[in-house]
Amino acid sequence: MPYDVIILGGGFAGMSAALQLARARRPILVVDAGLPRNRFAAASHGFLGQDGAAPAAIMREALRQLSAYPSVDFIHGRATSATGELDRFEVALEGEEVHAARRLVLATGVADTLPDIPGLTERWGQSVMHCPYCHGYEVRDRRIGVLANHPLSSHQALMLPDWGPTTFFTQGMIPLDAELAAKLAARGVGVETTPVVEVLGDHPAIAGVRLADGRTVALEAIFTAPKTAPASPLAEQLGCAFDDGMTGPHVKLEAGQLTTVPGVYSAGDAASPMHHATLASAAGVMAGIGAHQSLIF
């Protein structure tokens, strides 16, 4: 007998969707590969009631709470394909196991691509970060660098002086016109147009960066906006439409977290241009409610 809903992805969004459906007493399955985007971060910040808690600890507690509901099944694994239509979806897992459902919730997240600079990737989520609201307070009053990686990187540079003295590295991709230069100057942001070619220091700490001309600039934290792409092909396989976001494509949504495919809902970083634990959780709640109400009405 098929599940009412299969939730693909067991992070903040997926588990929040599952909780709404569990409390509605619907038979559901949560499939999660155990590779959340935030696995590199030691703590989650800005999430009400969980500020400073490790993301893994938050999810362990979520799993414990959800396990108390008898209508919820969990599988630790990766979904390789999703096919079908409203009321008749099938999800195949690694190992050729197949499960059917009337509705799907895609909470599969995104994958990050960082600039190809030695020393950057191995510090991701520790001293190299993307969200000032998530991590800025922990590096307050330290020397902060903003590494341009897309046309809106100057927005990040203008924000970060609220946390610490900031240098904006344009990386040759941000035209420094008079208007932008004036805004950066008004915020006290230093500007460096010579590209960064290496991050320096004893990992995971940062001592500074080396520039293409051999100079070094002392820093203690770096913020950059990674380029993002869906971490799973499932939305594309199902025929979901996508919108272009600030850092990459995300699933296009209609009311109630419904995608352009009837019966398929999506939540979290895969379905939003803005990435934050609270927003992902809230979207998961809406996706769970939307899927439940679609089964009734």
C-alpha positions as CSV (number, residue, x, y, z in Angstrom):
1,M,0.0,0.0,0.0
2,P,1.5,3.4,-0.9
3,Y,2.4,6.0,1.6
4,D,0.3,9.2,1.7
5,V,3.6,11.2,1.4
6,I,7.2,10.5,0.9
7,I,9.6,13.2,2.1
8,L,12.9,13.2,0.4
9,G,15.5,14.9,2.6
10,G,15.7,14.8,6.4
11,G,17.1,18.3,7.2
12,F,15.3,21.2,8.8
13,A,12.8,21.5,5.9
14,G,12.1,17.8,5.5
15,M,11.7,17.0,9.2
16,S,9.5,20.0,9.7
17,A,7.2,18.8,6.9
18,A,7.2,15.3,8.4
19,L,6.2,16.6,11.8
20,Q,3.0,18.2,10.4
21,L,2.0,15.1,8.5
22,A,2.9,12.8,11.5
23,R,0.6,14.9,13.7
24,A,-2.1,14.6,11.1
25,R,-1.7,10.8,11.5
26,R,-0.8,10.2,7.9
27,P,1.4,7.3,6.8
28,I,4.7,8.9,5.6
29,L,8.2,7.9,4.7
30,V,11.3,10.1,5.3
31,V,14.3,9.2,3.1
32,D,17.6,10.9,4.0
33,A,21.2,10.2,2.9
34,G,22.7,11.9,5.9
35,L,24.7,14.5,4.0
36,P,23.1,17.9,5.1
37,R,24.5,21.1,3.7
38,N,25.3,22.3,7.2
39,R,27.4,19.2,8.1
40,F,30.6,21.4,8.1
41,A,29.3,23.8,10.7
42,A,29.8,23.1,14.4
43,A,26.8,25.3,15.5
44,S,23.6,26.6,14.2
45,H,22.8,30.3,15.0
46,G,19.8,32.5,14.6
47,F,17.4,29.6,15.0
48,L,15.0,30.6,17.9
49,G,15.4,28.2,20.8
50,Q,18.4,26.4,19.2
51,D,21.0,29.2,19.0
52,G,24.4,27.7,19.3
53,A,23.3,24.0,19.1
54,A,25.1,21.7,16.7
55,P,23.0,21.0,13.6
56,A,23.5,17.3,14.0
57,A,22.3,17.5,17.6
58,I,19.2,19.4,16.5
59,M,18.4,16.7,13.9
60,R,19.0,13.8,16.3
61,E,16.4,15.3,18.7
62,A,14.0,15.9,15.8
63,L,14.4,12.2,14.8
64,R,13.8,11.1,18.4
65,Q,10.6,13.2,18.5
66,L,9.3,12.0,15.2
67,S,10.0,8.4,16.0
68,A,7.3,8.6,18.7
69,Y,4.7,8.9,15.9
70,P,3.6,5.4,14.7
71,S,2.7,6.5,11.2
72,V,6.3,7.6,10.3
73,D,8.9,5.4,8.7
74,F,12.5,6.3,8.1
75,I,15.1,5.1,5.6
76,H,18.7,6.1,5.7
77,G,19.6,6.1,2.0
78,R,19.7,8.0,-1.2
79,A,16.8,8.3,-3.7
80,T,18.1,7.8,-7.2
81,S,14.9,8.5,-9.2
82,A,11.3,9.8,-8.8
83,T,8.6,9.3,-11.4
84,G,4.8,9.3,-11.7
85,E,2.0,11.7,-11.3
86,L,-0.6,12.8,-8.8
87,D,-1.6,9.9,-6.5
88,R,0.8,7.6,-8.3
89,F,4.4,8.5,-7.6
90,E,7.3,6.0,-7.2
91,V,10.7,6.7,-5.6
92,A,13.6,4.4,-6.3
93,L,16.4,4.1,-3.8
94,E,20.0,2.9,-4.1
95,G,19.8,-0.9,-4.1
96,E,16.7,-0.8,-6.4
97,E,14.2,-0.6,-3.5
98,V,11.0,1.2,-4.7
99,H,8.3,3.0,-2.6
100,A,5.0,4.5,-3.8
101,A,3.2,7.6,-2.5
102,R,0.3,9.8,-3.3
103,R,2.3,13.0,-2.7
104,L,6.0,14.0,-2.6
105,V,7.9,16.6,-0.6
106,L,11.3,17.5,-2.0
107,A,13.6,18.8,0.6
108,T,16.9,17.7,-1.0
109,G,18.8,20.9,-0.5
110,V,21.6,22.4,-2.7
111,A,25.3,21.7,-3.3
112,D,27.8,24.6,-2.9
113,T,30.6,25.4,-5.4
114,L,33.2,27.7,-3.9
115,P,35.8,29.8,-5.8
116,D,38.8,27.6,-6.8
117,I,41.3,29.0,-4.4
118,P,43.6,26.9,-2.3
119,G,42.7,26.8,1.4
120,L,39.1,27.9,0.9
121,T,37.1,24.7,0.6
122,E,38.7,22.9,3.6
123,R,37.7,25.9,5.8
124,W,34.0,26.0,4.6
125,G,31.6,26.3,7.4
126,Q,34.3,27.0,9.9
127,S,36.3,30.2,9.1
128,V,34.9,30.6,5.6
129,M,31.2,31.2,5.7
130,H,28.3,32.6,3.6
131,C,25.7,34.0,6.0
132,P,26.4,37.0,8.3
133,Y,23.2,36.4,10.3
134,C,24.3,32.8,10.9
135,H,27.9,33.3,11.7
136,G,28.8,37.0,11.8
137,Y,28.4,37.4,15.6
138,E,31.0,34.7,16.2
139,V,33.7,36.6,14.3
140,R,32.7,40.0,15.6
141,D,35.4,42.7,15.8
142,R,37.8,40.5,13.8
143,R,39.2,41.3,10.4
144,I,36.7,40.1,7.8
145,G,37.2,39.6,4.1
146,V,34.4,39.4,1.6
147,L,35.4,37.4,-1.5
148,A,33.4,38.3,-4.6
149,N,31.9,35.3,-6.4
150,H,28.8,36.7,-8.1
151,P,27.5,40.1,-9.2
152,L,25.7,40.7,-5.9
153,S,28.7,40.2,-3.7
154,S,29.0,43.9,-3.0
155,H,25.7,43.6,-1.1
156,Q,27.5,41.2,1.3
157,A,30.4,43.6,1.6
158,L,28.1,46.4,2.6
159,M,26.5,44.4,5.3
160,L,29.5,43.0,7.1
161,P,30.9,46.1,8.7
162,D,28.2,45.7,11.3
163,W,30.2,42.7,12.6
164,G,33.8,43.8,12.0
165,P,36.3,45.7,9.9
166,T,35.8,44.5,6.4
167,T,37.8,44.3,3.2
168,F,36.1,43.6,-0.1
169,F,38.1,41.5,-2.6
170,T,36.5,42.2,-6.0
171,Q,38.3,39.3,-7.8
172,G,38.1,41.2,-11.1
173,M,34.4,40.5,-11.4
174,I,32.8,43.5,-9.7
175,P,33.0,46.9,-11.6
176,L,33.9,49.5,-9.0
177,D,32.0,52.4,-10.3
178,A,31.7,55.7,-8.5
179,E,28.4,54.9,-6.9
180,L,29.5,51.6,-5.5
181,A,32.9,53.0,-4.4
182,A,31.0,55.8,-2.5
183,K,28.7,53.3,-0.7
184,L,31.6,51.1,0.3
185,A,33.6,54.1,1.6
186,A,30.6,55.3,3.6
187,R,30.5,51.9,5.3
188,G,34.2,51.9,5.9
189,V,34.9,49.0,3.7
190,G,38.4,48.6,2.3
191,V,38.6,47.5,-1.4
192,E,41.2,45.2,-2.9
193,T,41.1,44.7,-6.7
194,T,44.0,42.3,-7.0
195,P,42.6,38.8,-6.8
196,V,43.1,36.5,-3.9
197,V,45.0,33.3,-4.9
198,E,45.5,31.5,-1.5
199,V,44.1,31.4,2.0
200,L,46.8,31.3,4.7
201,G,47.0,30.1,8.2
202,D,46.7,26.9,10.3
203,H,43.5,25.2,9.4
204,P,40.7,25.8,10.3
205,A,41.9,29.3,11.4
206,I,42.7,32.0,8.9
207,A,45.7,34.3,9.2
208,G,45.3,36.1,5.9
209,V,45.2,35.8,2.1
210,R,47.9,35.9,-0.5
211,L,47.2,38.1,-3.6
212,A,48.2,37.5,-7.2
213,D,50.9,40.1,-6.9
214,G,52.5,38.4,-3.9
215,R,51.2,40.7,-1.2
216,T,49.4,39.3,1.8
217,V,46.4,40.8,3.7
218,A,45.8,39.8,7.3
219,L,42.3,38.4,7.9
220,E,40.6,36.2,10.5
221,A,37.3,35.3,8.6
222,I,36.1,35.1,5.1
223,F,32.6,35.4,3.8
224,T,31.7,34.4,0.2
225,A,28.5,33.5,-1.5
226,P,28.9,30.0,-3.1
227,K,27.3,29.2,-6.4
228,T,24.5,26.7,-5.7
229,A,22.8,23.9,-7.6
230,P,20.2,21.3,-6.7
231,A,21.9,18.5,-4.7
232,S,19.5,16.0,-6.2
233,P,18.2,15.5,-9.7
234,L,14.7,14.4,-8.5
235,A,12.9,17.8,-9.1
236,E,14.2,17.9,-12.7
237,Q,13.3,14.2,-13.2
238,L,9.7,15.0,-12.1
239,G,9.5,17.9,-14.5
240,C,9.5,20.7,-11.9
241,A,10.2,24.2,-13.2
242,F,13.0,26.3,-11.8
243,D,13.6,30.0,-11.1
244,D,16.9,31.7,-11.2
245,G,18.1,32.8,-7.7
246,M,20.9,35.0,-6.5
247,T,23.4,32.1,-6.3
248,G,21.8,29.5,-8.6
249,P,18.5,27.9,-9.7
250,H,15.8,26.8,-7.2
251,V,12.5,25.0,-7.6
252,K,9.7,27.3,-8.7
253,L,6.8,27.4,-6.3
254,E,3.1,28.1,-6.2
255,A,0.9,28.6,-3.1
256,G,1.6,26.3,-0.2
257,Q,5.0,25.2,-1.4
258,L,3.5,23.4,-4.4
259,T,5.8,23.0,-7.4
260,T,4.6,23.2,-11.0
261,V,4.0,19.5,-10.9
262,P,0.7,18.5,-9.2
263,G,1.2,16.6,-6.0
264,V,4.9,17.5,-5.7
265,Y,5.8,20.0,-2.9
266,S,9.3,21.4,-2.1
267,A,10.9,23.3,0.8
268,G,14.2,24.4,2.1
269,D,17.3,25.6,0.2
270,A,16.3,23.7,-2.9
271,A,13.2,25.8,-3.2
272,S,14.3,29.3,-2.1
273,P,16.8,32.0,-3.0
274,M,17.3,32.7,0.7
275,H,19.0,30.1,2.8
276,H,18.5,30.0,6.6
277,A,17.6,27.3,9.0
278,T,14.5,29.1,10.2
279,L,13.2,29.8,6.7
280,A,13.8,26.2,5.7
281,S,11.9,24.9,8.8
282,A,9.0,27.3,8.2
283,A,8.8,26.3,4.5
284,G,8.8,22.7,5.6
285,V,5.8,23.3,7.8
286,M,4.0,24.9,4.9
287,A,4.9,22.0,2.6
288,G,3.7,19.4,5.1
289,I,0.4,21.3,5.6
290,G,0.0,21.8,1.8
291,A,0.5,18.2,1.1
292,H,-1.9,17.1,3.9
293,Q,-4.7,19.5,2.8
294,S,-4.3,18.4,-0.8
295,L,-5.1,14.8,0.3
296,I,-8.3,16.1,1.8
297,F,-9.5,18.7,-0.6
